[in-house]
């Protein structure tokens, strides 16, 4: 029998009370602040309606180790802030009385976060109000039980954080290594991208409307949302009619093509390792790059397009302000180092191996992190499930 089971059997064998937040917590909205009030050299994060701080400020209005619930923006998001911070008016702080361990309160609320998000209003600006938050009931076991639950869940969190930090370090190492590889190619010829590849996109008069997207069919349509981990997730693709598919043969996708997003989130890159299992075309937000295989090993193009060299280039030629765009006129100005094809393949194979160990979601650290998170959520739910005392 675990220590937690012993404590429950000893201290609350017949269940625990479920108490409304409003009956044992002080629930307060923060004080309004705008982006122009924040400053880069501010000492305290400004916690608002988003997942990340909206900026920094020179004053704080909440102490460290405080539970917050977003009131607007990402309404219902539950967070635990470990440092002093400034609470904006788009967020609540939840401060319990001495019956409750604050970290236990956080875990209990995080466990029902989906329910809290479901409480938000349906107006033009969805919000969660104080009345609804006050009505939330959570189980309050004896303090010893709460502290043991916190200890167990903290261990899960720390293990996941350690694995995530290691993965981040590996990915930084990969990016550094990749940059070093391309920096070492300065003695090779520099060529225009148009000398080694065709660049194609759906032209203006052929742009699709959302009404032409089909939920099933025989012809895939790749959009920016289908780019995942350097590949195309065909399971998320929408479809188009045969007539729409045949409107432009230049953008029909094939094995060894490199695809790049050109609107909104710019420069996401994917490589087609295999021929798609259905005929496939592109929406207007994606470029198709077809390399000249007599000069280029196709995967080399992909790796160059995932390097800092290319992301810096995209920043220098993008247009638009509210919605940025990578135009064909900008992309064709790209210069790229071009060693012999044999050398390109060597570089690609090296980077493939490093990328596999750093990023593949079904192997190594990412898989272990995903398993840890699933375990954490499973055990959090189990640990926080109590019989309600009569």
N, C-alpha and C positions, 0 to 999 in steps of 0.2 A: 504493500500500500504506500502511495506517495505521501509526502508531507502535506500536500494540499488536501488530499482525501482525509487524512487524519484530522486536519484542522476543521474541515467541514463537518465530519462526523461528530467531532467534539463540541464545536461552537454553534453550528446551525443545522442540525440533522433534520429539522422539520421545515426547512426553507428559509428564505430571507425576505425582508420587506422590499417592495418595489416603490420607489419614492419619486414624485415629480421633481424635476430640476428646480422649479420655482419655489419648492418648499425647503430646499437645503443649499441653494446656490444664489449668489448675487450675479444677475445677468445684466450686463451694461453694454450699450453701444459706445463705440469710440467717438472721438472728436474729429470733425471734418478737416481734411487737408487735401490739397491738390498737388498735381505733379510739379507745378512751378514753385511750390514751397519746399520741395525736397532738394537735397544737395548731395553731390558726389562724396564730399568729405564728412557727411553726417555720421554720427556714431551709432545711431539706433535705427534698425530696420522699421519701415512703415508697413504694418500689416493691414491689408485691405481685403477686397473681395476676391483676389486671385490666389493661386497656389503659391506664387513667389512674392516676395516683398515688392511693393510698388516703387521703392526708393529708400532713401535714408534721410534722417532728420536729426537736429542737434538736441532735441529733448525727447524724453520718454514719458509715457503715461500709464504703462503697465509694467509690473515686475516680471522677472524671469519665471519659468516653469508655470506658465499660464495656458489654459485651454481656450481656444477660440473657435467660433463657428462663423463662416462667411454669411453675411446678411444679404448681400447683393453680389452681382458678378457671378462668381462660382458658388451661388447660394447653396448652403448646406455643407460645404467643405469643412471638415473638422481638422484642427491642427494643434500642435503642442509646441509652444515657443520657449526655448531654453535660455534666452537672453532677455534683458530689458528691451522694451520695444515701444513704438508709438502705434496705438490702435486707432485706425481711421473709422469713420462713421459707416463704412460698408461692412462692418464686422462686429460681432459680440465677443466679449470676454465672459467666461463661465468660471466663477470662483466659488468653490464649495466651502461648507463649514467644516468643523473638525471631525465630523463623522466619516469623511471621505478623503482617501489618498488622491491627490490631484492627478497623478499619473494613471491611477485606476479609472478615474472619471474619464480621462482621455481615451483609454482603451475601450471603455464601455460605450462611449459615444461613437468612436471610430467604427466599432462593430456594427452599429446601426446607421452608418452614414448614408446609405442608400435610402433609408426611410426618411431621414432628415431632408435630403435633397428632394424627396417626393413631396415634402410639405410646402415647397416654394409656390408662390402665386403664379398665375398664368398670364399676367399682364405684359405690357411692352417691356418692362424691366422686372423680371422675376425676382422676388425677394422672399426671405423667410422672416416672419415677424416674431416679436418677443413673446406674444401670447402662445404661439405654436411651440416655440423652444421651451417655454416654461412648462408646457404640458407633457413634455417627454418624460417617460418613466424609465428608470434603470434600477437593477437590483443592487442593494447596498448590504453586502455581507459584513461580518465583523472585520475590524481593521486588520487583524492578523491574516485573515483570508485575502483581503485586498492586497496586502503587501506581498504575499506569496505569489499571487497572480501577476503582479507587476514584475516581480523578479523573473518569473518564467518567460513572460513576453518580452521583457528587456533583453534577455539572453538571445531570443530569436532575432530581435531587431539588431543587436550588436553583431551577430554572426552574418546576417545579410549585409550589413553595412561594411564589414570587413571584406566580404567577397566582392561587393560592388566597387569598393575602393581599389581592390586588386585588378578587377576588370578594367576600370577606368585607366589605371596605370599602364596596363597592357595595351590598351587602345592608343594612349598617348605615345607609347613606345613604338607602336606600329606606324602612327602618323609621322613621327620623327624619322623612323627608318625609311619610310616611303619618300619623304622629302629629301633625305640624304641621297637616295638612289637617283632621283631626278636631277638633283643638283650636280651629281657626278657626271652628267651627260653633256656638259658644256662644250666638250671637244667634238661632239657629233654635229652633223648639219642641222640647221633650224629651218623647218619648212612651214608653209602655210597649210592650214587644215584642208583647204580646198584642193591642194595638190595630192592628197592621199585619201580623201574620203568625200562621199556625197552627203550633203545635208538637206534633208527634206522635212517639210511640215505641211499641214493642211492649209491651203491658201484661203484668203478672206472670203471669197464667194462660195467656198465649200464648207464653211464652218457649220458645225452641227448645233442645234438647239437642244436643250434638256428634254424637250418633248420627243425628240428622235431617239433618246436612249431607251433601250428595251431591257426588261429584266430577265429575259431568256431568249435564246436564239442560236444561230449557227455561226455568227460572226462576232468575235470579240472586239470591243473598243477599249483601248488602253487610255486611262486618264492619270493625272498626277497622284491620285489617291491609291493607285495600284503599285507604286514603287515602295518596296519593302526590303531592306537589307541588301541593296545592290541587285535585286531581282524583281521580276514582275509577279505579283500574286494574282494569277488568273482566276482564282476563286472569287475575287472581289470585283472582277471586271463586269461592266454592263455590256450590252450587245447592240448591234445595229442591223438594219435590214440589208439584204443582199444588194439592193440598188445603191444604198449609201456606201457599202463596202467597196463597190466597184467604181466609185466616183474618182478615185485617185490611186492608180497602181503604184505610184512612187512612194507612198507611205504604208504600203502593206508590209508587215513586219515578218522577218525571217531570222533563223538561227544566226548568231554572231553579230547581230545588230547591237549598237549602243543607243540607248534612249536617254534623253535629257528633258527635264521639265523646263518650260520657258515662261510660264506665267505664275504669279503669286509666289509660292515657295520655289525659288529658282535653283537650278543646278542639281536637283536630285538625279542620280544616275542609276541606270540598270543595264545589265548585260543579258542577252538572250543566249543561254547555254545550249538550249535545244530548240528545235522547230516547234512552234506552238501547236497544240493538239487540235486547234480550230483556226480557220483563216482569221487574221488579226490586222486591225488598222488602228489609227491614232486619232485622238481628238486634237483640237487646235492648240492645246497647251503643252504638246510634246514634240521634240525634234527626233527624227530618225537619222542616225549616223551610220552609213554603210561604208566601211573602209575598203580600200583597194588592196586585196590580199597579196598582190605581187610585191607591195611595198611595206605592208603593215600587218603585224600579228594583231587581230582584232581586240584581244583582251588587253593589249598594251594601251590602246585608245581608252578603254574603260578605266584602267588604273590611272592614266594621266588625268582623266576628267574627275577622278575622286581626290586628286592631290590639291594642296594649297595653291599651287601654281594656277590651277584652273579656277578655283573659288575666288582668288584675287582678280583674275581676269574678268570673271562674271561681274564682280563689284565695279570694275572700271568701265564696263560697257553697257550695264543695264540701263533701261529707261523707265520712265514712270516714277511716281512718288507714292501715291496711295496703294496702287497695285503694281509692283515692279515687273518688268518684262525683259527677257533676253531675246532680242530680235535676231533674225537671220543676218541682217546687215552687220550687227555687232559680232556674231559668232564667226563669221567668215574672216574676220581680221586676226583670228587666233594663230599664233606661231607655236610650233611644238618641236622639241628635239627628236631626231629620228636616227637611232643607231640601226645597224643591220637587223634583218628580221630574226636571225638566230639570237642576237643579243636581246631583242624585244621579248622573245619567248622566255629566255632565262629570267629576265626581270619580272615578267608576268607570273611565272611559276613561283618565284620566291615570294612575291607579294600575295599570291593566292594562298600559299601555305600560312603566311603570317596572318592574313585576314581571316582565314578559316578558324584558327585558334583564338582569335580576338573577338570575332563577331558572330560566328554561326550560332543561331538560336537553338539548335538542337544538340550542341556539343559543349563539353567543357564547362567553364565558369558560368556562361549565361544560362545553361540548362540547370546548373546547381542553384543559381540565384532564383530562377523561376520556381524550382522545387521548394526552396526555403520559404519563398513568399506564400506559396500555396499552403505549406505546412503551418506557417504563422497564422494565416487567416482561418485555417481549419481549427487549430488549437485555441485561437482567440475566441472563436464562436463557442467551442466546447467549454472553455474555462469560464466564460461569462454567461453560461446558461444555467440558471438556478430555478428551483421550484419556488413559487411565491408562497410565503408564509400566510397561513390563514389569519 
